[in-house]
Amino acid sequence: MYRILIVDDERIEREGIRQLIRRHRFPLEPVLAENGEAALAIVQEQQIDLIITDIKMPFMDGLEFSERVSSLKPDIPMIIYSAYSDFEFARRALKTNVNHYLLKPIQIPEFMTVMKQVIEACDRKREDRIKNEQLLEGYNRGLAYEREKVLMDALYGVVHQEHDADAAWLHLMLIDCGSRFFDNHHAPFTALMSGFIPYDHDYVNLNEHQSAILVKSSRMLGKEELLPLADGIVRGMDDSFAAAGAGIVVGRPVNRLDRLSDVFNEMEAAIDYKFFAEGNPVLFTGEETQEQPALDEQEVESMLKRIYGYVEGHDAHGALYGVDLLFSALRSKGKLSVIYTKFICSELVKRVYAKTDKGRADIEDISVYVDQIFRAGSLTELKALIGSIIERLLPAKDESGKDDSASKLITGIKKLIEKGYSQDLSLEAIAEQVHLTPSYLSYLFKKETGRSLVRYITHVRMEKAVELLTRTNMKIIDISESLGYSNSSYFIQIFRNHHGVSPAKYRESAS
């Protein structure tokens, strides 16, 4: 289907030509314009494949219109029609890109012949365009394949002399994603990546979950320039394709292709550290093992023994607390191997499984849990998995068999908040008082109460604020300080968010 622009200042003429096109079922979509000025705007703004126009029109006649179109889009075929008395006028138009001339009143056989000719010309032009596009696509595909092969060979130490140029600095990025991301999203990922990298670059898929990007520049790029590129790519993967767990390792820059294999080997050794990072990490080789207190196997064994003790006592709360300490150490200290980390977690789950009533309908075979552990793509995912397995297999019980050890702890924390709301009641401060890690306390409180610890503290303070506003004559600044807010403006903002009005308005309406 082609789009034909019909230009005539007389509506009956425009509609007449449109009806002829429809009656004879030409593959044309009519677009109408009442003068040359309006038609020129359409040509500039829309896709038009051919034009049929009258000569004499107001504002811009057909001759001027054809000349303007000829300069803007010379490939659009044009047909003009006019009365016999306009013939000399029409002959001038034929010197532009006008292909055919029809005399008014238009004769049907002649109209049919001309329309078939221009449609055939449009068909030929489209076929030529498709062939050219296919040739160009094949050429580009060949270039892309050649560049991918050069990069892949270089990563594994094979460099052809004609490609080993020193002109550019080379910056290698290794992307790792736990899923079959690069098999499923090759084309859209390539577009996303190109949007973030303003330099010449090559890209190759190494396998279903890893790819390499080689960024080329005339100068060596610093970390402050490479970090936004890499961070934008992994964030884009997560935002656009829900590629949680994706991460990038950025290698040291080199200025020779034959040095790329050494960089690649360093990056492959560093990719394991992505497992221990949070979110979608961007790591730079040489930084992943900077001076950190080492976590040795004896420390791990000590923490595991403590967890095993809780497991023997059917204390899920204690076991989860121990797991929280273990994973905090794994993340913050010198990293163990991923395989060893998963191994100790599988041994822990086996201990828990041994204490479980196997007759329960919701208990799966131990192999299912172990398989889930070894499939985990990050330390965060692994920790959540271990926590859920412990909660399922080892419910906490007191002497009566009631599952209430966690609820007793939460009750104690609530009392602590109600007594100490005027003091520093940050998550970290409370966690220290009850001998829990902040992350585990936050998780446990939300699980037991349905709201975050910070929201609960705010709720208690706002309820006390109402009591002080309605039962005392204390100044608002003094009330703010008595509730633990050193900044009264912040207190007023929190109160307004909680109750919908300012403290002063609340006091006024309550009196």
Secondary structure, 3 states (H helix, E strand, C coil): CEEEEEECCCHHHHHHHHHHHHHCCCCEEEEEECCHHHHHHHHHHCCCCEEEEECCCCCCCHHHHHHHHHHHCCCCCEEEEECHHHHHHHHHHCCCCEEEEEECCCCHHHHHHHHHHHHHHHHHHHHHHHHHHHHHHHHHHHHHHHHHHHHHHHHCCCCCHHHCCCCCEEEEEEEECCCCHHHHCHHHHHHHHHHHCCCEEEEEEEECCEEEEEEEECCCCCHHHHHHHHHHHHHHHHHHHCCCCCEEEECCCECCHHHHHHHHHHHHHHHHHHHHCCCCCEEECCCCCCCCCCCCHHHHHHHHHHHHHHHHCCCHHHHHHHHHHHHHHHHHCCCCCHHHHHHHHHHHHHHHHHCCCCCCCCCCCHHHHHHHHHHCCCHHHHHHHHHHHHHHHCCCCCCCCCCCHHHHHHHHHHHHHHHCCCCCCCHHHHHHHCCCCHHHHHHHHHHHHCCCHHHHHHHHHHHHHHHHHHHCCCCHHHHHHHCCCCCHHHHHHHHHHHHCCCHHHHHHHHC
